[in-house]
């Protein structure tokens, strides 16, 4: 098929998939009043690869598959990872500061699967790598949109999968036959599953021998029998329908869903792990390594949006030269640039997997950037609120600005610095309110929890850091050893 248009992508979603929104079955996600915002946002990736202005950014010529989505370009070195950073960064800017996950997350998973499947085959004489590469070929040839289902619902977090009273609280294999496997369970907070062409399933944690039925990875189409998706309420989109100035919620939203596997059959050629519990942990770690690199790439753009918004409001409020405002702006700049520098350093100091020759983002730099992004986001929001002032909450409704009886007073009394436009100021304050209110839970949750929690980055940094040189230096500095580090 080759590269698809945005309309071809939209048409591909009309396949009777079982999706629910606010207690009702959705007949067609592309026509649903709310979910269509997630469809339209994902379709932008396809639009940009057809547009001459953005084609070079989003498309490359593959030696085997011809012109293909650059998201599916396998990174072979640090320069490829820098190119991937630029791809994610620039497409997030094109999306008004909103990351477009429809190909990025799936390609993160594919790269991780290639690496781990190769190792699984060498240990267990399986054929998972062949399955992964056939699936990759299918994805890149047909220019598919992907979702990744990793997070299990987990039940009692203090218990391992096999210890749960309800054995389905982690996704598990309940049967195997000559044709494939049957799985049961659920995955939570799965981004864009209702508007994807394929859902890749990964294990969420390391597994022991008693957990082997939970060590499972595969991919299936969203309209597979027994697969059900319950979408979260997209409150930002619902609110935006009643507010002409709330653009992000109307045009640049993504949906997260509870994905239920009700005895779903998966053919063997779609299976990438099925009981080899020793590799569940490495796969559960390898995917986040790529995905956290993606995270710091797009989060740098969210930071850039907040910097621009804060600087404009400071200028319009006439406080741009105040020392406390400069500190707020610089705090936001520091946040953004640490994320960008971490992504670039992770690229330049990439690790090369010996078996597949895939470049893996440096885990230390990636997780440092991710940890900073998680821990400091609310401080950056505080900086923005401090600059914006109370009108970020108390600004009159957008509709008031279209009422002739009101607007003359609003223009008079909501002016900022002399010579500035009160409507421009009002619209920027409205965007601030949208980010804080209808988008507040979404942005705050993804910036603290998405792509791995704070604790997950702490664990990975503590586990992966090479302490040997540091310890040598401590011995040398103390005089215990004469060996120079």
C-alpha positions in Angstrom: 0.0 0.0 0.0 2.7 2.5 0.9 2.1 5.8 2.6 -1.5 6.5 3.4 -3.4 9.7 3.3 -5.3 11.0 6.4 -8.6 10.0 4.8 -7.3 6.5 4.2 -6.3 6.2 7.8 -9.7 7.5 9.0 -11.5 5.0 6.7 -9.4 2.2 8.1 -11.0 2.7 11.6 -14.5 1.8 10.4 -14.3 -1.9 11.2 -16.9 -2.6 13.9 -14.4 -2.4 16.8 -16.1 -2.6 20.2 -15.6 0.8 21.8 -17.7 2.3 24.7 -17.9 5.9 25.7 -19.9 7.1 28.8 -21.9 3.9 29.0 -22.8 3.6 25.3 -21.4 1.5 22.4 -19.8 3.7 19.8 -21.0 2.8 16.3 -18.1 4.6 14.5 -15.2 6.3 16.3 -14.6 8.6 13.3 -18.1 10.1 13.6 -18.4 10.2 17.4 -18.8 13.8 18.7 -16.0 13.4 21.2 -13.7 10.5 20.0 -13.4 12.1 16.6 -11.0 14.6 18.1 -8.6 11.7 18.9 -9.1 10.4 15.3 -8.4 13.8 13.8 -5.4 14.4 15.9 -3.9 11.0 14.9 -4.7 11.7 11.2 -2.4 14.7 11.3 0.6 12.4 11.1 -0.8 11.1 7.8 -1.6 14.7 6.6 2.0 15.9 7.2 3.6 13.1 5.3 1.5 14.1 2.2 2.2 17.8 2.6 5.2 19.1 0.6 6.1 21.4 3.5 6.4 18.6 6.1 7.1 15.5 3.9 10.8 15.6 4.4 10.4 15.8 8.2 8.1 12.7 8.3 9.1 10.5 5.4 12.3 8.7 4.4 13.2 6.3 1.6 13.8 2.8 2.9 16.2 0.6 0.9 13.6 -2.3 1.0 10.2 -0.7 1.4 10.6 2.6 -0.5 9.1 5.8 0.8 8.0 5.1 4.4 7.1 6.8 7.7 10.2 8.0 9.4 8.7 6.8 12.7 9.4 3.3 11.5 13.0 3.9 10.6 15.1 1.6 12.7 17.8 3.6 14.5 21.3 2.3 13.8 23.4 5.0 15.4 23.3 8.2 17.4 22.5 10.4 14.4 19.4 8.3 13.7 18.3 8.9 17.3 18.9 12.6 16.9 16.8 12.5 13.7 14.1 10.6 15.7 14.2 13.3 18.5 13.7 16.0 15.8 10.8 14.1 14.3 9.0 13.8 17.6 9.9 17.4 18.6 8.8 19.0 15.4 5.6 17.0 15.0 4.6 17.9 18.5 5.1 21.5 17.7 2.9 21.0 14.6 0.3 19.5 16.9 0.1 22.8 18.9 2.3 21.4 21.6 0.4 18.1 21.7 2.4 14.9 21.1 1.0 12.5 18.4 1.5 9.0 19.7 -0.1 7.0 16.8 3.2 5.8 15.3 5.8 6.8 17.9 4.7 4.5 20.7 4.3 1.5 18.4 7.7 1.9 16.9 9.2 2.2 20.4 7.7 -1.2 21.1 8.8 -2.7 17.8 12.4 -1.7 18.4 12.3 -3.2 21.8 10.7 -6.4 20.5 13.3 -6.9 17.8 16.1 -6.7 20.4 14.4 -9.0 23.0 12.9 -11.5 20.5 16.4 -12.1 19.1 17.7 -12.9 22.6 14.6 -15.1 23.4 15.2 -17.1 20.2 18.9 -17.7 21.1 18.0 -18.9 24.6 14.9 -21.0 23.8 15.2 -21.8 20.0 11.9 -20.0 19.4 10.9 -18.1 16.3 9.7 -14.8 17.8 12.2 -12.6 16.0 10.8 -13.9 12.6 7.3 -13.1 13.9 8.3 -9.6 15.0 10.0 -8.8 11.6 7.1 -10.1 9.6 4.8 -7.9 11.7 7.1 -4.9 11.3 7.0 -5.5 7.5 3.2 -5.5 7.6 3.2 -2.3 9.6 5.6 -0.3 7.5 4.2 -1.5 4.2 0.6 -0.6 5.2 1.6 2.6 7.1 -0.4 1.5 10.2 -1.2 3.4 13.4 -0.3 1.5 16.6 -1.3 1.5 20.2 0.7 -0.3 22.9 -0.9 -2.1 25.9 1.6 -2.6 28.7 0.1 -1.5 32.0 -1.9 -4.2 33.7 -4.7 -3.4 36.2 -2.6 -5.2 38.8 -5.1 -5.6 41.7 -3.3 -5.8 45.0 0.1 -4.2 44.2 1.8 -6.1 47.0 1.1 -9.4 45.3 2.8 -11.0 42.3 0.6 -11.9 39.3 0.1 -15.5 40.2 -0.7 -14.5 43.8 -3.7 -12.4 42.9 -7.1 -13.7 44.1 -8.5 -13.0 40.7 -6.0 -14.5 38.3 -7.1 -12.2 35.5 -5.8 -9.0 37.1 -2.7 -9.4 35.0 -3.2 -10.4 31.3 -2.5 -14.1 31.0 -2.5 -17.0 28.7 -5.5 -19.3 29.6 -5.0 -21.8 26.8 -2.6 -22.8 24.0 -3.3 -25.0 20.9 -1.6 -25.7 17.6 -3.1 -22.5 16.1 -2.3 -20.0 18.8 -2.9 -18.8 22.3 -6.1 -17.5 24.1 -5.6 -14.6 26.5 -7.7 -13.1 29.3 -7.3 -10.0 31.4 -7.2 -6.2 30.9 -4.7 -3.4 30.2 -5.3 0.1 31.6 -4.6 3.6 30.4 -3.9 2.5 26.8 -3.4 5.6 24.6 -5.2 5.8 21.3 -6.3 2.1 21.3 -9.8 2.9 19.9 -8.2 4.7 17.0 -5.3 2.4 16.2 -5.0 -0.2 13.5 -3.1 -2.7 15.7 -2.6 -3.1 19.5 0.8 -4.4 20.6 0.7 -6.1 24.0 3.8 -6.2 26.3 4.4 -7.6 29.8 4.3 -4.9 32.5 7.0 -6.3 34.8 9.5 -9.1 35.5 8.0 -12.5 36.0 9.0 -15.6 37.9 8.4 -19.2 37.0 5.0 -19.2 38.7 4.1 -16.1 36.6 5.0 -17.7 33.3 1.4 -17.5 31.9 1.6 -13.8 32.4 4.8 -13.5 30.3 3.1 -12.8 27.0 3.5 -10.4 24.1 1.6 -10.2 20.8 -0.3 -7.9 18.4 -3.9 -8.0 17.3 -6.3 -5.7 15.4 -8.7 -3.7 17.5 -11.7 -5.4 16.0 -10.6 -8.8 17.1 -13.4 -10.9 18.7 -13.5 -10.6 22.5 -11.6 -7.3 22.6 -13.5 -4.4 24.2 -12.3 -0.9 24.8 -13.8 1.5 27.4 -12.6 5.0 26.7 -12.1 7.6 29.5 -14.3 10.7 29.3 -12.5 13.3 27.2 -13.5 16.2 29.4 -11.2 18.6 27.6 -12.9 17.8 24.3 -16.4 17.9 25.9 -15.6 21.3 27.4 -14.1 22.6 24.1 -17.3 22.0 22.3 -18.8 24.8 24.3 -15.9 27.2 24.1 -14.7 28.5 20.7 -11.3 29.6 22.3 -10.5 26.1 23.6 -8.6 24.8 20.6 -6.4 22.1 22.0 -9.4 20.1 23.4 -11.2 20.4 20.2 -8.4 19.4 17.8 -5.5 17.9 19.6 -6.6 15.3 22.1 -5.9 11.7 22.5 -7.9 9.1 24.4 -6.9 6.5 27.0 -8.9 3.3 27.4 -9.3 0.2 29.5 -8.7 -2.6 27.0 -10.4 -5.9 28.0 -9.3 -9.2 26.6 -12.3 -11.5 27.0 -10.7 -14.9 25.9 -9.1 -13.4 22.8 -7.5 -15.7 20.3 -4.0 -14.8 19.0 -2.5 -16.8 16.1 1.1 -18.0 16.6 2.5 -15.8 13.9 1.3 -12.8 16.0 2.9 -14.0 19.2 6.2 -12.5 20.4 6.5 -14.1 23.9 4.4 -16.9 25.4 5.6 -18.2 28.7 9.4 -17.5 28.5 9.2 -15.7 31.8 13.0 -15.0 31.9 12.6 -12.4 29.1 9.5 -10.6 30.4 11.5 -8.3 32.6 14.1 -7.4 29.9 11.2 -6.6 27.5 9.3 -4.6 30.2 12.5 -2.5 30.6 13.6 -2.2 27.0 10.4 -0.7 25.8 10.4 2.1 28.4 14.0 2.9 27.4 12.9 3.8 23.9 9.6 5.3 25.1 11.1 7.5 27.8 13.4 8.9 25.0 10.2 9.7 23.1 8.8 11.2 26.3 11.6 13.7 26.9 11.5 14.6 23.2 7.8 15.6 23.2 7.8 17.0 26.7 10.4 19.6 25.7 7.7 20.9 23.3 5.1 21.1 26.1 7.7 23.1 28.1 8.3 25.3 25.0 4.6 26.0 24.9 4.5 27.1 28.5 7.6 29.3 28.0 6.0 31.1 25.1 2.7 31.5 26.9 4.4 32.8 30.1 6.6 35.2 28.1 3.7 36.6 26.1 1.6 37.1 29.2 4.5 38.8 31.1 4.9 41.2 28.2 1.1 41.9 27.9 0.8 42.3 31.7 3.7 44.8 31.7 5.9 42.8 34.1 8.4 41.4 31.7 11.2 43.3 33.3 10.5 42.2 36.9 13.2 40.1 38.6 10.7 37.5 40.0 9.2 37.1 36.5 12.7 36.6 35.0 13.3 33.8 37.5 10.0 32.2 36.6 10.8 32.3 32.9 14.4 31.0 33.4 13.1 28.2 35.6 10.8 27.2 32.7 13.8 27.5 30.2 16.0 25.3 32.5 13.3 22.6 32.6 12.9 22.5 28.8 16.6 22.6 28.0 17.4 19.8 30.5 14.9 17.6 28.6 16.3 18.5 25.2 19.9 18.1 26.3 19.1 14.7 27.9 17.6 13.5 24.6 20.6 14.7 22.6 23.0 13.2 25.1 21.1 9.9 25.1 21.5 9.9 21.3 25.2 10.8 21.2 26.0 8.2 23.9 23.7 5.5 22.5 24.3 1.8 23.1 24.5 -0.6 20.1 22.7 -3.9 20.5 25.2 -6.5 19.2 22.6 -8.9 17.8 20.3 -6.6 15.9 22.6 -3.5 15.5 19.8 -1.3 16.8 20.9 1.9 18.6 19.4 2.1 22.1 19.1 5.5 23.8 21.6 5.8 26.6 19.6 4.7 29.7 21.2 7.1 32.2 20.7 10.3 30.2 17.2 9.1 29.2 16.1 8.4 32.7 17.7 11.6 34.1 15.7 13.6 31.6 12.5 11.6 32.4 12.9 12.0 36.1 13.4 15.8 35.8 10.3 16.0 33.6 8.2 14.1 36.2 9.4 15.8 39.3 9.5 19.4 38.1 6.4 19.8 35.8 4.2 21.3 38.6 6.9 23.8 39.4 6.8 25.0 35.8 3.0 25.2 36.0 3.4 27.3 39.2 5.7 29.6 37.3 3.1 30.1 34.6 0.3 30.8 37.1 2.4 33.3 38.9 2.9 35.2 35.7 -0.6 34.9 34.4 -2.3 36.0 37.6 -5.9 35.4 38.8 -7.5 36.0 35.4 -6.3 32.6 34.4 -9.3 31.4 36.5 -11.6 34.4 36.6 -11.6 35.4 33.0 -15.2 35.9 31.7 -16.6 33.2 29.4 -15.6 33.3 25.7 -19.2 33.9 24.8 -19.1 37.2 26.7 -16.5 38.5 24.2 -19.0 38.0 21.4 -21.8 39.9 23.1 -21.9 43.5 21.8 -23.3 44.8 25.2 -20.4 43.3 27.1 -17.4 43.3 24.8 -16.8 47.1 24.9 -16.4 46.9 28.7 -14.2 43.8 28.4 -11.9 45.5 26.0 -11.7 48.6 28.2 -11.1 46.9 31.5 -9.2 43.8 30.5 -6.4 45.7 28.7 -2.9 45.1 29.9 0.2 47.1 29.1 -0.5 50.3 27.1 -0.6 49.6 23.4 -1.4 45.9 23.7 -4.6 44.2 22.4 -7.0 43.1 25.2 -8.4 40.3 23.0 -5.0 38.8 22.4 -4.4 38.9 26.1 -7.8 37.3 26.8 -7.2 34.5 24.3 -3.8 33.7 25.9 -5.4 33.7 29.3 -8.0 31.4 27.9 -5.3 29.0 26.7 -3.8 29.1 30.2 -7.2 28.3 31.7 -7.7 25.4 29.3 -4.2 24.0 30.3 -5.0 24.4 34.0 -8.7 23.3 34.0 -10.1 21.0 31.3 -6.6 19.7 30.4 -5.2 20.0 33.9 -5.8 16.4 35.0 -4.6 15.1 31.6 -1.4 17.1 31.4 -0.5 16.6 35.1 -1.1 12.9 35.0 0.9 12.3 31.8 3.7 14.5 32.9 4.1 12.6 36.3 3.0 9.1 35.3 3.1 8.5 31.6 6.0 6.5 30.1 6.8 5.3 33.7 6.4 6.8 37.1 8.9 8.8 39.1 9.8 5.6 41.0 10.3 3.7 37.8 13.0 6.1 36.7 14.6 6.1 40.1 14.8 2.3 40.0 16.2 2.2 36.5 18.8 4.9 37.3 19.9 3.2 40.5 20.1 -0.2 38.7 21.8 1.0 35.5 24.3 3.5 36.7 28.0 2.4 36.4 29.4 3.1 39.9 32.9 1.7 39.3 34.6 4.9 38.2 32.9 6.9 41.0 34.0 4.4 43.6 37.6 4.4 42.2 37.6 8.2 42.5 36.4 8.0 46.1 39.2 5.5 47.0 41.8 7.6 45.2 40.6 10.8 46.9 40.6 9.2 50.3 44.2 7.8 49.9 43.0 4.2 50.3 44.1 3.5 46.7 46.9 5.0 44.6 45.1 3.9 41.4 44.0 6.9 39.4 40.4 6.7 38.1 
